[in-house]
């Protein structure tokens, strides 16, 4: 009897121990899952890269707009110059004609799981340059995929003395596992093509607590009105948030769409997704607004956060008519802009030259078909200068044009085609130009007009620019373009 009781006691004790061990294991796993976090390391570079891993710098490569790409070795660690400590990050911006890269640009990406930046409100660093320069873009959040939370400031003024730069974070709660620590792009547009050097030191995230008055916007601070059609996709391209800085001055920050929550007042007319694309689905009118830091309720209202100071009203006019689909042999076409052909490299479709140009762009797509839309038009340039286009065998030029609403009574339109000559430089002394005039009798409103004109330039092997402009007092302000190409029979 004594042995039996002892066995029962021993078995009961073992059972209790097993249950306690199992409970403890389950509790530990549950706690671990709940409390799992990523490093909150603030520093990116002090005297050396901090917790970045072994493979963290990625220069920008070539693309359609820049077939050369950025200079691969533009970034180094400089042990001779520093704001604090013994070293700094050195960026050598090359001359514009450097064959190894005509600008400096790239990203610094954590080689690992990323960082928790939710406790900070800004990326900060100290910077100076070999001469007074304006660096095109500096920011964070770019990791090449998915680039979800890119944040950038533009035209950053850097002088020859050390200066602290502050880049506010639009919504730190989003940055739970961020890998993109720094992005930059620096060219020589402001130095007439001459290279220079700038340095960055003490690069880190901070909680300053002195950044105030955030004002998010999606339309440059105005209530924008767009006329559109069913099937059109309109990207929201003017996302911005303005902050009042410790200096008392305002700083504009350009955040990715993922920071925003978007709302359409009438989803039966148009919807808007989290990438900031408006899709027109019906006829009527709707107002697009956005919010940073809040949510969208089941009743389609913003809850919490900051509403944008502006809006986009979309007036859908119904079904959109497409231009005729080109049928010419692709082997006999050099396409500038068309979904029917492979386009040649184009530097830009809207040069927005200053001073003088007022032309804006509201380009859109309809069920996958892309269109150029020039607004507040006076003149515009399309540059085929990367590299210049050899169109020697081409005999004609074609374009499709659509003028919505009405054709101005004083309509007069000019297309100029420029060959930049052997030196391939605009206004380099050896340029030639052909002019094509379009009169009011050749166009009509609310329909696609196809125009073919002879391409008669003597020299055609260095085409660098196509210019479209109002002439003779013409007041054309808004039109669409498609299927711009050179061709031969």
N, C-alpha and C positions, 0 to 999 in steps of 0.2 A: 504494500500500500504506500509505503514511504517512497519507493522507487517510482511508482506511478505518479505520485504527486510531484516529485522532482522533475520527471519528464514533461509533465504538463506545464510546470512553471518554466522549464527551459524552452519548450516550444513556444510558449506565449511570449517569453522575452525576445526570442529570435524574431517572431512575427512583428513585435513592436519596433525592434531595431530596423528591420527591413522597411517598414512603413515610414519610420523617421528618416531613413536614408533617402528613400524615394521622394518624400515630401521636400526634403532639403534640396535634392537635385533639381526637382521641378521648380522650386522657388528661385534657386540660383539662376536657372535658365531663363525664367520669366523676368527676373530683375535685369539680367544681362541684355535681353531683347529690348526691354523698355529704356534702358539707360545708354544704349549704344550710341556713340557720338563720333564725330570726326575731329581731327586736331584743330585747335583754335589758334594756331600759330599766327601771330600778326606780322612778323618780319618776313620780308621777301629777299632783301639784300641789305646787309650792313657793310661788313668788310668782305663778305663773300656771300654767294647765294645761300639762303637759309632753308633747310628742309625741302629743297626742290627736287631731290633725287639726282640721278646721273644723266638723264636725257630730257632736258627741260626747255631748250631754246630752239624755236622753229621759225626760220626766216620765211617770208612770203615768197612763193614760187611764181613762175610766169603764168599769165592768164590771157584771155582774149584782148583785154585792154592794154596789157603790158607784157609783151612776149619775152622780155628780158627778165623781169622779176626784180626782187630786191637784192642788194649786195649781200652775199652769203655771210661774209665775215665782218659785217658792219659793227657787231657788238663784241666788246672785249672787256676784261677787268683791268682797270688802270690803277696801278700801285703808286703812281706819282701825284695824282690829283684826288682830293676827297673833301667833302664838307665836314665829315667827322670820322675819326679813325684813320685807317691806313689805305683805303682803296675806295673806288667808285665804279659804277657801270659807265663805260665809254661807248658812244655811238658815233661812228664816222660816216656821215652822209656823203655819198660819192658825187662827183660831177655828173651832170645830166647826160654826158656822152660816154660814161664809163661802160665798156662792153660787158663787164661782169655784174652789172646791176645799176640802174639809173636812179635808185632811191634806196633808203634804208627802212626796213619794216619787218615786223614779225611778232611772235607771241612768246611769253614765258609761261609754261604750263607745268603744274605739279606732276612729277613722275610718280604717281601714287594715287591714293583714294580721294584726294581733294581735302579742302578745309571748311570748317564751320565758321562762317563770317557773320553770323547773325548778331553778334555782340558789338559790331563796329558800325560807324556811320560814314566813313570816308577812306579812300586810298590816298596816302600822302607821300610826298618825297621832296627832296631838295634838288634843284637843277640849275645849271649854268651852261653857257655856250661860248665857243671861240669868238663869236661875234653876235650882235643882236639878230635873232632869227624868229620865225614863226613856224613851229612844228605842227604839221597838219592834223594829226590825231594822236591822243594818248588816252588809254583807258584800261579796262580789265574785263574779264568774263568771256574771252574768246579762247576756246579750247579745240577749235576746228570741227568738233562734233559733240553736242548739237548746237554749240554757240548760243545757248538759250538766254543767258543773262548778260550779253555784251552791253557795256556802258562806256561812253566815250565823251571826252571834251575835245573841241576842235579849235584850230588856229591858236595854239598855245604859245604865248609870247615868252621867250626865254632870253635874258640878257647875259652880260659877261660877269655879273656877280651872282652869288648863290641866292636863290629865291625858293620859298616853299610853295609847292603846288598842291592843291586840294581837289580831289574828285569825289563829290558826294555820292553815296550809294542810294539809289532811288527807293529800294525797299529791301532792307537787309534780311528780313524774315525769309526771303526766297533763297538766300545763299547758304544752304545747309551743307552742301558738298561741292564747293566750287573749286575748279582746277585752274581756271584762267586768271593768273595773277597780274599780268601786264600785257598790253598790246600797244604798238606804236607804229606810225607811218610818217616818215619825214622825207620831203623832197626839196628841190632847189627852185621852186617857182618864185620865191621871194628873193633869191640871190642871183638871178640871171644865169642859172645853170651852174654856179660855182659851189663846190662842196664845202662842208664845215663840220665841226665836231660839237656835240653836246654831251653833258655828263648828268647822271642821276645817282643820288646817294640817299641813304636812310629811307629806302623804299619799304613801306609797311602799311597795314590797315590800322586805323585808330578809331577810338570813340571820343570825338571832340566835344560833342554836346553844345557846340556854338554855331551850328548850321541851322538856319531857320527859314520860315516862310516858303515851304515847298509849293510850287504851282505847276502841276502836270498839264500838258496840252497835247492835242493831236492834230491841230490845224494852224500852228503858228500864232495862236492867241486870238484868232478871229472865228466867227461862225461861218464856215465855208458852205457854199451851195454847189452841188454837182448835178448836172443832168446826165442821165444814164439810160441803160436799156436792160431788158431781161437777158440773163446769161452773162452779163459783164462781171468781171472780177476786178475790184479796185483795191490796190494795196494802200494802206495808210502809211505815208512816208515821212510825215512831219512830227513824229513822236519826240517829245521833249519834256524836260522838267527843269524849272528854274528855281534856284535856291539863293537865299541871302547869306553871304559868306561872313566869316569873322571880320573881314576887312570892311564890311558894310556894303560892298559891291555885290551885284548879282552874278551868278555863274549859271550858264545853260549847260545842261547835261543831256546827252542823247542816248536814251535807254532802249533796249530791245523790247519788242511787243510783249514778251512773256511777263514783264513787270506789271502790265495793265490787265484789268478786267474790262471787257467791252460790252456795250449794250446797244441794241437796236430798238427804237420805240415801237416799230411795227415789223416783226420778223416775217410777215407775209409779203412785205415789199423787199426787204433786204436783211440778210443775216451777216454777222461779223464773227470770225473765229478768233482763237487765241493767238494766231500769228498776225493779226491785224489786217486780214483780208476781208473786204466787204464783197458779198456775193448778192447780186440783184436777182430776185426770184419772182417778182410780180410787178404789177403796175401800181403807181401811187407815190406816196412820199413817206420817208422815215427819217428820224434824227439819230445819228450815231454819236454816243458819248462814251467816256471811259473813266476808270477809277484806278488809283494805285493804293494798295494796302487793304482793300475791302473785298466783298464778295457780292455775287448777284443772287437775289432771293428767288424763290419759286414764283413770285408775282412780278418778276422782271424789274426789281428795284435794287439800287445799290445799298449795301449795308456796311457801314464803317468806311474807313479809308478816306481818300481825298478825291473828289470829283474833278475832272478836267475843267479848265476855265473856258473851253471852247467846244465846238461841236461841228459835225459834218452832216448837212441835210442832203439826202439823196432823193432826187426827183426822177423816178423811173418812167420813161415815155413809152414803155412796151417793148415789142420785139424789134431787134436790131437786124438790119439787112447787111449781109456780108458782101464784100467785093467779089468780082469774078475770080475763080481759082486760076492762077497762071498755068498754062499748058506748054510753055516753051521748053525745049530740050535743056536740061540742067547743064550739059556740057557746053552750051552756048550762052550761058548766063553768068554774070558776076553780080551777086546779090548784095545789096547794102542793108535792106530790111525786108524780110519776107519769111513766113513760116513754110512756104512751098520749096525753098531752096536753102542750101547751106550758106550762111552769110559770111562775107569776108570780115577780117578784124576791123572793128570800128572803135575809135577812141571815145567818142561821145555822139549822142544824137541831139543834144542841146548844149551848145557851147556856153550859153548865157554870158555872152561877152559884156564886159563893163569897161567904161561907162556906156550907157545908151540902150542896151537890150532890156526889154521888159518881158520877154517870152518865158513863160513857165511851161511845165510838163505835167500832164495828168494821164499818162499812158495807162492803158487798160487791156484786158483780154476778154474775149467772149468765147466761152466753151473751148478754151485752149488756143484760140486765134488771137495773136497779139497785135496791138495797134498803137501808133504814135498819136498823141493828142497834144497839140500845141495851144496854149492858152495865153491870154493877154499879149497876143502876138504882134511884134513889129518886124523882127528878123531873127534868124536862127541858123546855126551851122551844124552840119554833120561831118565829122572828121574821120577820114580813112587814112590816118597818118601813122599807124603803128603796125606794119610799115605803110608807106604810100602804096597806092594800088596801081598795078600795071594793067591798063585796060586797052592796050594797043590794038587788039583784034576786034574790039567792040565797035559797033556802028550806030547804036541807038540807046536812048535811055527811056525807061518806063516808070511811071508812078501812078498810084491810085489815090484820089483825094475826095474827101467827104466834108461838106460844109453844112453844119446843122443850122436849123431855124431859117435863116435867109442869107442870100448873097448881098453884100453891101452894094449900093448903087454905084459907088466909086471904086469897085473892085479892080485891082491891077496888081499882078503877082509876077515876081521874077525869080527864076532859078539860075544860079551861077555855078559852073563847074570849074574848079581850079586845078591846074597841074603845077606842082611846085618846082619843076625842073630838076636837073641832075643833082643839085645840092640838097633837095628834099626839104627845104626850109621855107616856111610861109613868109612871103614878102622878102625872099632872099635875093631878089634882083633878076631872077630868070623865070618868074611865074608867067603862065598864060591862062586865059580865062575865056570860057564860052558862056553866053547868056541865052536863056530860053524864056520868052515872055508868054504868060498865060493871061488871056483877056476874059472879060465877063461873059462873052458869047460862048466860051468853051466850057463853062461850069453851070451847075444849077444846085439848088439847095436840097438837102435831105435825100441825096442819092449819091452813089459812087460814080465818079468820073475817072475814066482811064485815059491817060495822056501818053502818047509816044512821040518822041522828038528825035531828029537826027543828032548824032554825037559827032561833031565836026572838028574838034580840036586837032591841031596838027601833031602836038606832043600829047600822048595819052599814057605814058608809062610811069608817071609819078603823081597820080591823082591824090590830092590831100584833103580837099574840102568841097562840100556841096552846100551852097548858101541859098536859103529861101527868105524872101523879104517882101514886105509891102512897098510899093512904089507909087509915085504920082498921087500921094495923099490918100491911098487906099486905107480903109478902116477895118479890114478883116481882122478879127480878134480870136477866133476859135475854129479849129479844123482838125480832121483826122487824116493820117497818112498810112499807106500800106503798100507793099510790093514795089519797093524802090530798087531798081536794078538796071544794069547795063546789059545789052544783049546784041547778038549778031544773028543774021538770017540762018 
